[in-house]
Amino acid sequence: MTNRFWHIWTIPLLLAIVSLGGLISALVGNDLWDVLSWLTLSIPLLVIGRFWLWPQGNKKAVK
């Protein structure tokens, strides 16, 4: 049960932590913090774009 939980939720939890870090860095300061927030908040968008452009899954047609 625990192994299945982590298998499913590892990547979403990591993306949530990265997003939270980006949001906090955007609120904390300027200059370098702004760059850090842009970089960290772009990671989930890059992941979404990757799976939108090149989806994974079964390539066989369902009959």
PDBQT receptor file of N, H, CA, C and O in Angstrom, charges set to zero:
ATOM      1  N   MET A   1       0.825  -1.196   0.000  1.00  0.00    +0.000 N 
ATOM      2  CA  MET A   1       0.000   0.000   0.000  1.00  0.00    +0.000 C 
ATOM      3  C   MET A   1       0.868   1.259   0.000  1.00  0.00    +0.000 C 
ATOM      4  O   MET A   1       0.633   2.168  -0.795  1.00  0.00    +0.000 OA
ATOM      5  N   THR A   2       1.860   1.321   0.875  1.00  0.00    +0.000 N 
ATOM      6  H   THR A   2       2.051   0.582   1.521  1.00  0.00    +0.000 HD
ATOM      7  CA  THR A   2       2.719   2.491   0.963  1.00  0.00    +0.000 C 
ATOM      8  C   THR A   2       3.551   2.649  -0.300  1.00  0.00    +0.000 C 
ATOM      9  O   THR A   2       3.756   3.763  -0.782  1.00  0.00    +0.000 OA
ATOM     10  N   ASN A   3       4.030   1.532  -0.831  1.00  0.00    +0.000 N 
ATOM     11  H   ASN A   3       3.864   0.628  -0.439  1.00  0.00    +0.000 HD
ATOM     12  CA  ASN A   3       4.830   1.569  -2.039  1.00  0.00    +0.000 C 
ATOM     13  C   ASN A   3       4.019   2.110  -3.207  1.00  0.00    +0.000 C 
ATOM     14  O   ASN A   3       4.535   2.877  -4.019  1.00  0.00    +0.000 OA
ATOM     15  N   ARG A   4       2.763   1.719  -3.295  1.00  0.00    +0.000 N 
ATOM     16  H   ARG A   4       2.344   1.096  -2.635  1.00  0.00    +0.000 HD
ATOM     17  CA  ARG A   4       1.882   2.204  -4.366  1.00  0.00    +0.000 C 
ATOM     18  C   ARG A   4       1.622   3.704  -4.223  1.00  0.00    +0.000 C 
ATOM     19  O   ARG A   4       1.592   4.433  -5.214  1.00  0.00    +0.000 OA
ATOM     20  N   PHE A   5       1.434   4.152  -2.991  1.00  0.00    +0.000 N 
ATOM     21  H   PHE A   5       1.458   3.560  -2.186  1.00  0.00    +0.000 HD
ATOM     22  CA  PHE A   5       1.217   5.579  -2.738  1.00  0.00    +0.000 C 
ATOM     23  C   PHE A   5       2.366   6.411  -3.283  1.00  0.00    +0.000 C 
ATOM     24  O   PHE A   5       2.145   7.381  -4.007  1.00  0.00    +0.000 OA
ATOM     25  N   TRP A   6       3.608   6.031  -2.934  1.00  0.00    +0.000 N 
ATOM     26  H   TRP A   6       3.788   5.242  -2.345  1.00  0.00    +0.000 HD
ATOM     27  CA  TRP A   6       4.760   6.798  -3.375  1.00  0.00    +0.000 C 
ATOM     28  C   TRP A   6       4.980   6.673  -4.865  1.00  0.00    +0.000 C 
ATOM     29  O   TRP A   6       5.472   7.607  -5.498  1.00  0.00    +0.000 OA
ATOM     30  N   HIS A   7       4.624   5.536  -5.438  1.00  0.00    +0.000 N 
ATOM     31  H   HIS A   7       4.224   4.777  -4.924  1.00  0.00    +0.000 HD
ATOM     32  CA  HIS A   7       4.758   5.361  -6.882  1.00  0.00    +0.000 C 
ATOM     33  C   HIS A   7       3.855   6.343  -7.630  1.00  0.00    +0.000 C 
ATOM     34  O   HIS A   7       4.235   6.862  -8.680  1.00  0.00    +0.000 OA
ATOM     35  N   ILE A   8       2.691   6.589  -7.103  1.00  0.00    +0.000 N 
ATOM     36  H   ILE A   8       2.383   6.167  -6.251  1.00  0.00    +0.000 HD
ATOM     37  CA  ILE A   8       1.728   7.479  -7.755  1.00  0.00    +0.000 C 
ATOM     38  C   ILE A   8       2.008   8.945  -7.454  1.00  0.00    +0.000 C 
ATOM     39  O   ILE A   8       1.898   9.783  -8.349  1.00  0.00    +0.000 OA
ATOM     40  N   TRP A   9       2.366   9.275  -6.222  1.00  0.00    +0.000 N 
ATOM     41  H   TRP A   9       2.455   8.594  -5.495  1.00  0.00    +0.000 HD
ATOM     42  CA  TRP A   9       2.395  10.666  -5.783  1.00  0.00    +0.000 C 
ATOM     43  C   TRP A   9       3.768  11.313  -5.693  1.00  0.00    +0.000 C 
ATOM     44  O   TRP A   9       3.852  12.474  -5.293  1.00  0.00    +0.000 OA
ATOM     45  N   THR A  10       4.839  10.629  -6.040  1.00  0.00    +0.000 N 
ATOM     46  H   THR A  10       4.771   9.686  -6.365  1.00  0.00    +0.000 HD
ATOM     47  CA  THR A  10       6.174  11.213  -5.905  1.00  0.00    +0.000 C 
ATOM     48  C   THR A  10       6.348  12.452  -6.774  1.00  0.00    +0.000 C 
ATOM     49  O   THR A  10       6.727  13.507  -6.267  1.00  0.00    +0.000 OA
ATOM     50  N   ILE A  11       6.082  12.347  -8.060  1.00  0.00    +0.000 N 
ATOM     51  H   ILE A  11       5.775  11.489  -8.473  1.00  0.00    +0.000 HD
ATOM     52  CA  ILE A  11       6.281  13.476  -8.978  1.00  0.00    +0.000 C 
ATOM     53  C   ILE A  11       5.314  14.633  -8.678  1.00  0.00    +0.000 C 
ATOM     54  O   ILE A  11       5.760  15.780  -8.641  1.00  0.00    +0.000 OA
ATOM     55  N   PRO A  12       4.010  14.386  -8.461  1.00  0.00    +0.000 N 
ATOM     56  CA  PRO A  12       3.137  15.515  -8.107  1.00  0.00    +0.000 C 
ATOM     57  C   PRO A  12       3.555  16.231  -6.823  1.00  0.00    +0.000 C 
ATOM     58  O   PRO A  12       3.459  17.456  -6.742  1.00  0.00    +0.000 OA
ATOM     59  N   LEU A  13       4.014  15.488  -5.828  1.00  0.00    +0.000 N 
ATOM     60  H   LEU A  13       4.092  14.493  -5.895  1.00  0.00    +0.000 HD
ATOM     61  CA  LEU A  13       4.467  16.136  -4.596  1.00  0.00    +0.000 C 
ATOM     62  C   LEU A  13       5.733  16.952  -4.823  1.00  0.00    +0.000 C 
ATOM     63  O   LEU A  13       5.873  18.045  -4.275  1.00  0.00    +0.000 OA
ATOM     64  N   LEU A  14       6.654  16.431  -5.625  1.00  0.00    +0.000 N 
ATOM     65  H   LEU A  14       6.541  15.543  -6.070  1.00  0.00    +0.000 HD
ATOM     66  CA  LEU A  14       7.857  17.200  -5.946  1.00  0.00    +0.000 C 
ATOM     67  C   LEU A  14       7.517  18.480  -6.710  1.00  0.00    +0.000 C 
ATOM     68  O   LEU A  14       8.093  19.534  -6.441  1.00  0.00    +0.000 OA
ATOM     69  N   LEU A  15       6.589  18.391  -7.657  1.00  0.00    +0.000 N 
ATOM     70  H   LEU A  15       6.122  17.535  -7.875  1.00  0.00    +0.000 HD
ATOM     71  CA  LEU A  15       6.168  19.591  -8.396  1.00  0.00    +0.000 C 
ATOM     72  C   LEU A  15       5.489  20.592  -7.471  1.00  0.00    +0.000 C 
ATOM     73  O   LEU A  15       5.659  21.800  -7.636  1.00  0.00    +0.000 OA
ATOM     74  N   ALA A  16       4.723  20.105  -6.504  1.00  0.00    +0.000 N 
ATOM     75  H   ALA A  16       4.584  19.123  -6.370  1.00  0.00    +0.000 HD
ATOM     76  CA  ALA A  16       4.078  21.002  -5.544  1.00  0.00    +0.000 C 
ATOM     77  C   ALA A  16       5.104  21.708  -4.667  1.00  0.00    +0.000 C 
ATOM     78  O   ALA A  16       4.973  22.900  -4.391  1.00  0.00    +0.000 OA
ATOM     79  N   ILE A  17       6.120  20.978  -4.232  1.00  0.00    +0.000 N 
ATOM     80  H   ILE A  17       6.227  20.010  -4.457  1.00  0.00    +0.000 HD
ATOM     81  CA  ILE A  17       7.167  21.574  -3.394  1.00  0.00    +0.000 C 
ATOM     82  C   ILE A  17       7.957  22.613  -4.177  1.00  0.00    +0.000 C 
ATOM     83  O   ILE A  17       8.272  23.683  -3.655  1.00  0.00    +0.000 OA
ATOM     84  N   VAL A  18       8.277  22.300  -5.433  1.00  0.00    +0.000 N 
ATOM     85  H   VAL A  18       8.021  21.431  -5.857  1.00  0.00    +0.000 HD
ATOM     86  CA  VAL A  18       9.009  23.254  -6.278  1.00  0.00    +0.000 C 
ATOM     87  C   VAL A  18       8.162  24.504  -6.510  1.00  0.00    +0.000 C 
ATOM     88  O   VAL A  18       8.676  25.621  -6.465  1.00  0.00    +0.000 OA
ATOM     89  N   SER A  19       6.866  24.317  -6.759  1.00  0.00    +0.000 N 
ATOM     90  H   SER A  19       6.448  23.410  -6.796  1.00  0.00    +0.000 HD
ATOM     91  CA  SER A  19       5.973  25.467  -6.971  1.00  0.00    +0.000 C 
ATOM     92  C   SER A  19       5.867  26.323  -5.714  1.00  0.00    +0.000 C 
ATOM     93  O   SER A  19       5.897  27.552  -5.785  1.00  0.00    +0.000 OA
ATOM     94  N   LEU A  20       5.743  25.676  -4.578  1.00  0.00    +0.000 N 
ATOM     95  H   LEU A  20       5.718  24.678  -4.520  1.00  0.00    +0.000 HD
ATOM     96  CA  LEU A  20       5.666  26.418  -3.319  1.00  0.00    +0.000 C 
ATOM     97  C   LEU A  20       6.952  27.205  -3.078  1.00  0.00    +0.000 C 
ATOM     98  O   LEU A  20       6.909  28.353  -2.635  1.00  0.00    +0.000 OA
ATOM     99  N   GLY A  21       8.080  26.595  -3.365  1.00  0.00    +0.000 N 
ATOM    100  H   GLY A  21       8.116  25.662  -3.724  1.00  0.00    +0.000 HD
ATOM    101  CA  GLY A  21       9.348  27.308  -3.233  1.00  0.00    +0.000 C 
ATOM    102  C   GLY A  21       9.420  28.508  -4.164  1.00  0.00    +0.000 C 
ATOM    103  O   GLY A  21       9.935  29.560  -3.785  1.00  0.00    +0.000 OA
ATOM    104  N   GLY A  22       8.908  28.358  -5.376  1.00  0.00    +0.000 N 
ATOM    105  H   GLY A  22       8.490  27.503  -5.685  1.00  0.00    +0.000 HD
ATOM    106  CA  GLY A  22       8.889  29.470  -6.323  1.00  0.00    +0.000 C 
ATOM    107  C   GLY A  22       7.981  30.601  -5.873  1.00  0.00    +0.000 C 
ATOM    108  O   GLY A  22       8.324  31.775  -6.014  1.00  0.00    +0.000 OA
ATOM    109  N   LEU A  23       6.825  30.246  -5.333  1.00  0.00    +0.000 N 
ATOM    110  H   LEU A  23       6.546  29.293  -5.218  1.00  0.00    +0.000 HD
ATOM    111  CA  LEU A  23       5.908  31.277  -4.843  1.00  0.00    +0.000 C 
ATOM    112  C   LEU A  23       6.490  32.013  -3.637  1.00  0.00    +0.000 C 
ATOM    113  O   LEU A  23       6.355  33.232  -3.526  1.00  0.00    +0.000 OA
ATOM    114  N   ILE A  24       7.126  31.287  -2.752  1.00  0.00    +0.000 N 
ATOM    115  H   ILE A  24       7.236  30.298  -2.842  1.00  0.00    +0.000 HD
ATOM    116  CA  ILE A  24       7.736  31.929  -1.578  1.00  0.00    +0.000 C 
ATOM    117  C   ILE A  24       8.899  32.822  -1.993  1.00  0.00    +0.000 C 
ATOM    118  O   ILE A  24       9.058  33.924  -1.469  1.00  0.00    +0.000 OA
ATOM    119  N   SER A  25       9.716  32.344  -2.939  1.00  0.00    +0.000 N 
ATOM    120  H   SER A  25       9.587  31.448  -3.365  1.00  0.00    +0.000 HD
ATOM    121  CA  SER A  25      10.847  33.171  -3.375  1.00  0.00    +0.000 C 
ATOM    122  C   SER A  25      10.372  34.430  -4.102  1.00  0.00    +0.000 C 
ATOM    123  O   SER A  25      11.065  35.447  -4.084  1.00  0.00    +0.000 OA
ATOM    124  N   ALA A  26       9.207  34.377  -4.739  1.00  0.00    +0.000 N 
ATOM    125  H   ALA A  26       8.644  33.551  -4.755  1.00  0.00    +0.000 HD
ATOM    126  CA  ALA A  26       8.667  35.568  -5.388  1.00  0.00    +0.000 C 
ATOM    127  C   ALA A  26       8.228  36.611  -4.359  1.00  0.00    +0.000 C 
ATOM    128  O   ALA A  26       8.269  37.813  -4.621  1.00  0.00    +0.000 OA
ATOM    129  N   LEU A  27       7.814  36.137  -3.200  1.00  0.00    +0.000 N 
ATOM    130  H   LEU A  27       7.781  35.160  -2.987  1.00  0.00    +0.000 HD
ATOM    131  CA  LEU A  27       7.371  37.062  -2.155  1.00  0.00    +0.000 C 
ATOM    132  C   LEU A  27       8.518  37.587  -1.289  1.00  0.00    +0.000 C 
ATOM    133  O   LEU A  27       8.396  38.652  -0.682  1.00  0.00    +0.000 OA
ATOM    134  N   VAL A  28       9.610  36.862  -1.228  1.00  0.00    +0.000 N 
ATOM    135  H   VAL A  28       9.709  35.997  -1.721  1.00  0.00    +0.000 HD
ATOM    136  CA  VAL A  28      10.688  37.186  -0.295  1.00  0.00    +0.000 C 
ATOM    137  C   VAL A  28      11.493  38.412  -0.711  1.00  0.00    +0.000 C 
ATOM    138  O   VAL A  28      11.727  39.309   0.099  1.00  0.00    +0.000 OA
ATOM    139  N   GLY A  29      11.912  38.451  -1.959  1.00  0.00    +0.000 N 
ATOM    140  H   GLY A  29      11.722  37.722  -2.617  1.00  0.00    +0.000 HD
ATOM    141  CA  GLY A  29      12.804  39.550  -2.324  1.00  0.00    +0.000 C 
ATOM    142  C   GLY A  29      12.776  39.857  -3.807  1.00  0.00    +0.000 C 
ATOM    143  O   GLY A  29      11.859  39.464  -4.529  1.00  0.00    +0.000 OA
ATOM    144  N   ASN A  30      13.793  40.565  -4.239  1.00  0.00    +0.000 N 
ATOM    145  H   ASN A  30      14.537  40.884  -3.653  1.00  0.00    +0.000 HD
ATOM    146  CA  ASN A  30      13.898  40.993  -5.631  1.00  0.00    +0.000 C 
ATOM    147  C   ASN A  30      15.175  40.447  -6.254  1.00  0.00    +0.000 C 
ATOM    148  O   ASN A  30      15.960  39.747  -5.616  1.00  0.00    +0.000 OA
ATOM    149  N   ASP A  31      15.350  40.793  -7.517  1.00  0.00    +0.000 N 
ATOM    150  H   ASP A  31      14.712  41.362  -8.036  1.00  0.00    +0.000 HD
ATOM    151  CA  ASP A  31      16.536  40.443  -8.305  1.00  0.00    +0.000 C 
ATOM    152  C   ASP A  31      16.766  38.935  -8.368  1.00  0.00    +0.000 C 
ATOM    153  O   ASP A  31      16.098  38.252  -9.145  1.00  0.00    +0.000 OA
ATOM    154  N   LEU A  32      17.683  38.401  -7.581  1.00  0.00    +0.000 N 
ATOM    155  H   LEU A  32      18.226  38.955  -6.950  1.00  0.00    +0.000 HD
ATOM    156  CA  LEU A  32      18.000  36.981  -7.633  1.00  0.00    +0.000 C 
ATOM    157  C   LEU A  32      16.796  36.132  -7.228  1.00  0.00    +0.000 C 
ATOM    158  O   LEU A  32      16.575  35.060  -7.792  1.00  0.00    +0.000 OA
ATOM    159  N   TRP A  33      16.025  36.603  -6.261  1.00  0.00    +0.000 N 
ATOM    160  H   TRP A  33      16.205  37.474  -5.804  1.00  0.00    +0.000 HD
ATOM    161  CA  TRP A  33      14.840  35.877  -5.834  1.00  0.00    +0.000 C 
ATOM    162  C   TRP A  33      13.804  35.816  -6.954  1.00  0.00    +0.000 C 
ATOM    163  O   TRP A  33      13.113  34.809  -7.107  1.00  0.00    +0.000 OA
ATOM    164  N   ASP A  34      13.696  36.890  -7.738  1.00  0.00    +0.000 N 
ATOM    165  H   ASP A  34      14.257  37.708  -7.614  1.00  0.00    +0.000 HD
ATOM    166  CA  ASP A  34      12.775  36.882  -8.869  1.00  0.00    +0.000 C 
ATOM    167  C   ASP A  34      13.206  35.871  -9.931  1.00  0.00    +0.000 C 
ATOM    168  O   ASP A  34      12.374  35.164 -10.499  1.00  0.00    +0.000 OA
ATOM    169  N   VAL A  35      14.492  35.808 -10.189  1.00  0.00    +0.000 N 
ATOM    170  H   VAL A  35      15.169  36.381  -9.728  1.00  0.00    +0.000 HD
ATOM    171  CA  VAL A  35      15.008  34.830 -11.149  1.00  0.00    +0.000 C 
ATOM    172  C   VAL A  35      14.742  33.411 -10.650  1.00  0.00    +0.000 C 
ATOM    173  O   VAL A  35      14.326  32.542 -11.416  1.00  0.00    +0.000 OA
ATOM    174  N   LEU A  36      14.986  33.190  -9.367  1.00  0.00    +0.000 N 
ATOM    175  H   LEU A  36      15.324  33.897  -8.745  1.00  0.00    +0.000 HD
ATOM    176  CA  LEU A  36      14.732  31.878  -8.784  1.00  0.00    +0.000 C 
ATOM    177  C   LEU A  36      13.253  31.513  -8.879  1.00  0.00    +0.000 C 
ATOM    178  O   LEU A  36      12.916  30.366  -9.173  1.00  0.00    +0.000 OA
ATOM    179  N   SER A  37      12.373  32.475  -8.634  1.00  0.00    +0.000 N 
ATOM    180  H   SER A  37      12.647  33.407  -8.396  1.00  0.00    +0.000 HD
ATOM    181  CA  SER A  37      10.942  32.187  -8.714  1.00  0.00    +0.000 C 
ATOM    182  C   SER A  37      10.524  31.886 -10.152  1.00  0.00    +0.000 C 
ATOM    183  O   SER A  37       9.718  30.982 -10.374  1.00  0.00    +0.000 OA
ATOM    184  N   TRP A  38      11.046  32.612 -11.122  1.00  0.00    +0.000 N 
ATOM    185  H   TRP A  38      11.700  33.346 -10.941  1.00  0.00    +0.000 HD
ATOM    186  CA  TRP A  38      10.726  32.325 -12.526  1.00  0.00    +0.000 C 
ATOM    187  C   TRP A  38      11.182  30.927 -12.914  1.00  0.00    +0.000 C 
ATOM    188  O   TRP A  38      10.457  30.193 -13.586  1.00  0.00    +0.000 OA
ATOM    189  N   LEU A  39      12.381  30.563 -12.490  1.00  0.00    +0.000 N 
ATOM    190  H   LEU A  39      12.970  31.158 -11.944  1.00  0.00    +0.000 HD
ATOM    191  CA  LEU A  39      12.898  29.237 -12.835  1.00  0.00    +0.000 C 
ATOM    192  C   LEU A  39      12.084  28.121 -12.190  1.00  0.00    +0.000 C 
ATOM    193  O   LEU A  39      11.724  27.146 -12.850  1.00  0.00    +0.000 OA
ATOM    194  N   THR A  40      11.799  28.265 -10.916  1.00  0.00    +0.000 N 
ATOM    195  H   THR A  40      12.092  29.056 -10.379  1.00  0.00    +0.000 HD
ATOM    196  CA  THR A  40      11.069  27.199 -10.226  1.00  0.00    +0.000 C 
ATOM    197  C   THR A  40       9.612  27.125 -10.665  1.00  0.00    +0.000 C 
ATOM    198  O   THR A  40       9.047  26.033 -10.727  1.00  0.00    +0.000 OA
ATOM    199  N   LEU A  41       8.998  28.250 -10.969  1.00  0.00    +0.000 N 
ATOM    200  H   LEU A  41       9.457  29.137 -10.918  1.00  0.00    +0.000 HD
ATOM    201  CA  LEU A  41       7.603  28.212 -11.414  1.00  0.00    +0.000 C 
ATOM    202  C   LEU A  41       7.469  27.778 -12.867  1.00  0.00    +0.000 C 
ATOM    203  O   LEU A  41       6.374  27.422 -13.303  1.00  0.00    +0.000 OA
ATOM    204  N   SER A  42       8.554  27.801 -13.620  1.00  0.00    +0.000 N 
ATOM    205  H   SER A  42       9.444  28.091 -13.266  1.00  0.00    +0.000 HD
ATOM    206  CA  SER A  42       8.487  27.327 -15.001  1.00  0.00    +0.000 C 
ATOM    207  C   SER A  42       8.631  25.809 -15.099  1.00  0.00    +0.000 C 
ATOM    208  O   SER A  42       8.260  25.225 -16.117  1.00  0.00    +0.000 OA
ATOM    209  N   ILE A  43       9.156  25.165 -14.071  1.00  0.00    +0.000 N 
ATOM    210  H   ILE A  43       9.458  25.639 -13.244  1.00  0.00    +0.000 HD
ATOM    211  CA  ILE A  43       9.349  23.712 -14.111  1.00  0.00    +0.000 C 
ATOM    212  C   ILE A  43       8.024  22.964 -14.296  1.00  0.00    +0.000 C 
ATOM    213  O   ILE A  43       7.951  22.105 -15.175  1.00  0.00    +0.000 OA
ATOM    214  N   PRO A  44       6.967  23.246 -13.510  1.00  0.00    +0.000 N 
ATOM    215  CA  PRO A  44       5.699  22.548 -13.755  1.00  0.00    +0.000 C 
ATOM    216  C   PRO A  44       5.132  22.821 -15.157  1.00  0.00    +0.000 C 
ATOM    217  O   PRO A  44       4.518  21.939 -15.758  1.00  0.00    +0.000 OA
ATOM    218  N   LEU A  45       5.333  24.023 -15.672  1.00  0.00    +0.000 N 
ATOM    219  H   LEU A  45       5.832  24.739 -15.184  1.00  0.00    +0.000 HD
ATOM    220  CA  LEU A  45       4.857  24.330 -17.024  1.00  0.00    +0.000 C 
ATOM    221  C   LEU A  45       5.617  23.539 -18.072  1.00  0.00    +0.000 C 
ATOM    222  O   LEU A  45       5.029  23.096 -19.058  1.00  0.00    +0.000 OA
ATOM    223  N   LEU A  46       6.914  23.355 -17.875  1.00  0.00    +0.000 N 
ATOM    224  H   LEU A  46       7.392  23.715 -17.074  1.00  0.00    +0.000 HD
ATOM    225  CA  LEU A  46       7.703  22.549 -18.795  1.00  0.00    +0.000 C 
ATOM    226  C   LEU A  46       7.279  21.082 -18.755  1.00  0.00    +0.000 C 
ATOM    227  O   LEU A  46       7.234  20.417 -19.790  1.00  0.00    +0.000 OA
ATOM    228  N   VAL A  47       6.970  20.586 -17.572  1.00  0.00    +0.000 N 
ATOM    229  H   VAL A  47       7.006  21.127 -16.731  1.00  0.00    +0.000 HD
ATOM    230  CA  VAL A  47       6.500  19.199 -17.446  1.00  0.00    +0.000 C 
ATOM    231  C   VAL A  47       5.149  19.033 -18.150  1.00  0.00    +0.000 C 
ATOM    232  O   VAL A  47       4.936  18.052 -18.862  1.00  0.00    +0.000 OA
ATOM    233  N   ILE A  48       4.246  19.982 -17.952  1.00  0.00    +0.000 N 
ATOM    234  H   ILE A  48       4.419  20.779 -17.374  1.00  0.00    +0.000 HD
ATOM    235  CA  ILE A  48       2.946  19.934 -18.625  1.00  0.00    +0.000 C 
ATOM    236  C   ILE A  48       3.128  19.978 -20.131  1.00  0.00    +0.000 C 
ATOM    237  O   ILE A  48       2.508  19.198 -20.854  1.00  0.00    +0.000 OA
ATOM    238  N   GLY A  49       3.972  20.882 -20.611  1.00  0.00    +0.000 N 
ATOM    239  H   GLY A  49       4.476  21.516 -20.024  1.00  0.00    +0.000 HD
ATOM    240  CA  GLY A  49       4.210  21.004 -22.050  1.00  0.00    +0.000 C 
ATOM    241  C   GLY A  49       4.820  19.754 -22.635  1.00  0.00    +0.000 C 
ATOM    242  O   GLY A  49       4.481  19.363 -23.752  1.00  0.00    +0.000 OA
ATOM    243  N   ARG A  50       5.720  19.119 -21.898  1.00  0.00    +0.000 N 
ATOM    244  H   ARG A  50       5.996  19.437 -20.991  1.00  0.00    +0.000 HD
ATOM    245  CA  ARG A  50       6.342  17.887 -22.386  1.00  0.00    +0.000 C 
ATOM    246  C   ARG A  50       5.310  16.788 -22.582  1.00  0.00    +0.000 C 
ATOM    247  O   ARG A  50       5.315  16.112 -23.611  1.00  0.00    +0.000 OA
ATOM    248  N   PHE A  51       4.425  16.598 -21.611  1.00  0.00    +0.000 N 
ATOM    249  H   PHE A  51       4.421  17.147 -20.774  1.00  0.00    +0.000 HD
ATOM    250  CA  PHE A  51       3.435  15.536 -21.718  1.00  0.00    +0.000 C 
ATOM    251  C   PHE A  51       2.276  15.909 -22.635  1.00  0.00    +0.000 C 
ATOM    252  O   PHE A  51       1.556  15.030 -23.110  1.00  0.00    +0.000 OA
ATOM    253  N   TRP A  52       2.090  17.182 -22.885  1.00  0.00    +0.000 N 
ATOM    254  H   TRP A  52       2.675  17.895 -22.499  1.00  0.00    +0.000 HD
ATOM    255  CA  TRP A  52       1.068  17.590 -23.832  1.00  0.00    +0.000 C 
ATOM    256  C   TRP A  52       1.548  17.389 -25.275  1.00  0.00    +0.000 C 
ATOM    257  O   TRP A  52       0.790  16.936 -26.132  1.00  0.00    +0.000 OA
ATOM    258  N   LEU A  53       2.797  17.726 -25.526  1.00  0.00    +0.000 N 
ATOM    259  H   LEU A  53       3.413  18.094 -24.829  1.00  0.00    +0.000 HD
ATOM    260  CA  LEU A  53       3.350  17.579 -26.869  1.00  0.00    +0.000 C 
ATOM    261  C   LEU A  53       3.710  16.138 -27.204  1.00  0.00    +0.000 C 
ATOM    262  O   LEU A  53       3.510  15.696 -28.335  1.00  0.00    +0.000 OA
ATOM    263  N   TRP A  54       4.240  15.403 -26.232  1.00  0.00    +0.000 N 
ATOM    264  H   TRP A  54       4.403  15.761 -25.313  1.00  0.00    +0.000 HD
ATOM    265  CA  TRP A  54       4.654  14.013 -26.447  1.00  0.00    +0.000 C 
ATOM    266  C   TRP A  54       4.029  13.123 -25.387  1.00  0.00    +0.000 C 
ATOM    267  O   TRP A  54       4.702  12.716 -24.440  1.00  0.00    +0.000 OA
ATOM    268  N   PRO A  55       2.742  12.818 -25.540  1.00  0.00    +0.000 N 
ATOM    269  CA  PRO A  55       2.086  12.001 -24.509  1.00  0.00    +0.000 C 
ATOM    270  C   PRO A  55       2.633  10.579 -24.485  1.00  0.00    +0.000 C 
ATOM    271  O   PRO A  55       3.067  10.040 -25.503  1.00  0.00    +0.000 OA
ATOM    272  N   GLN A  56       2.599  10.000 -23.315  1.00  0.00    +0.000 N 
ATOM    273  H   GLN A  56       2.247  10.438 -22.488  1.00  0.00    +0.000 HD
ATOM    274  CA  GLN A  56       2.997   8.609 -23.154  1.00  0.00    +0.000 C 
ATOM    275  C   GLN A  56       1.748   7.765 -23.062  1.00  0.00    +0.000 C 
ATOM    276  O   GLN A  56       0.653   8.277 -22.829  1.00  0.00    +0.000 OA
ATOM    277  N   GLY A  57       1.914   6.507 -23.241  1.00  0.00    +0.000 N 
ATOM    278  H   GLY A  57       2.803   6.092 -23.431  1.00  0.00    +0.000 HD
ATOM    279  CA  GLY A  57       0.780   5.613 -23.083  1.00  0.00    +0.000 C 
ATOM    280  C   GLY A  57       0.860   4.485 -24.089  1.00  0.00    +0.000 C 
ATOM    281  O   GLY A  57       1.846   4.319 -24.807  1.00  0.00    +0.000 OA
ATOM    282  N   ASN A  58      -0.191   3.735 -24.113  1.00  0.00    +0.000 N 
ATOM    283  H   ASN A  58      -0.993   3.870 -23.530  1.00  0.00    +0.000 HD
ATOM    284  CA  ASN A  58      -0.258   2.602 -25.007  1.00  0.00    +0.000 C 
ATOM    285  C   ASN A  58      -0.458   3.075 -26.437  1.00  0.00    +0.000 C 
ATOM    286  O   ASN A  58      -1.415   3.793 -26.729  1.00  0.00    +0.000 OA
ATOM    287  N   LYS A  59       0.432   2.679 -27.321  1.00  0.00    +0.000 N 
ATOM    288  H   LYS A  59       1.209   2.096 -27.084  1.00  0.00    +0.000 HD
ATOM    289  CA  LYS A  59       0.368   3.113 -28.722  1.00  0.00    +0.000 C 
ATOM    290  C   LYS A  59      -0.556   2.238 -29.547  1.00  0.00    +0.000 C 
ATOM    291  O   LYS A  59      -0.865   2.575 -30.690  1.00  0.00    +0.000 OA
ATOM    292  N   LYS A  60      -1.007   1.108 -28.984  1.00  0.00    +0.000 N 
ATOM    293  H   LYS A  60      -0.756   0.835 -28.056  1.00  0.00    +0.000 HD
ATOM    294  CA  LYS A  60      -1.877   0.198 -29.720  1.00  0.00    +0.000 C 
ATOM    295  C   LYS A  60      -3.304   0.739 -29.722  1.00  0.00    +0.000 C 
ATOM    296  O   LYS A  60      -3.770   1.319 -28.742  1.00  0.00    +0.000 OA
ATOM    297  N   ALA A  61      -3.967   0.537 -30.825  1.00  0.00    +0.000 N 
ATOM    298  H   ALA A  61      -3.588   0.066 -31.621  1.00  0.00    +0.000 HD
ATOM    299  CA  ALA A  61      -5.361   0.967 -30.933  1.00  0.00    +0.000 C 
ATOM    300  C   ALA A  61      -6.250  -0.001 -30.164  1.00  0.00    +0.000 C 
ATOM    301  O   ALA A  61      -6.045  -1.214 -30.196  1.00  0.00    +0.000 OA
ATOM    302  N   VAL A  62      -7.228   0.549 -29.483  1.00  0.00    +0.000 N 
ATOM    303  H   VAL A  62      -7.395   1.535 -29.457  1.00  0.00    +0.000 HD
ATOM    304  CA  VAL A  62      -8.167  -0.269 -28.725  1.00  0.00    +0.000 C 
ATOM    305  C   VAL A  62      -9.279  -0.714 -29.660  1.00  0.00    +0.000 C 
ATOM    306  O   VAL A  62      -9.894   0.099 -30.349  1.00  0.00    +0.000 OA
ATOM    307  N   LYS A  63      -9.530  -2.024 -29.673  1.00  0.00    +0.000 N 
ATOM    308  H   LYS A  63      -9.030  -2.685 -29.113  1.00  0.00    +0.000 HD
ATOM    309  CA  LYS A  63     -10.580  -2.553 -30.569  1.00  0.00    +0.000 C 
ATOM    310  C   LYS A  63     -11.875  -2.737 -29.847  1.00  0.00    +0.000 C 
ATOM    311  O   LYS A  63     -12.859  -3.171 -30.446  1.00  0.00    +0.000 OA
TER     312      LYS A  63
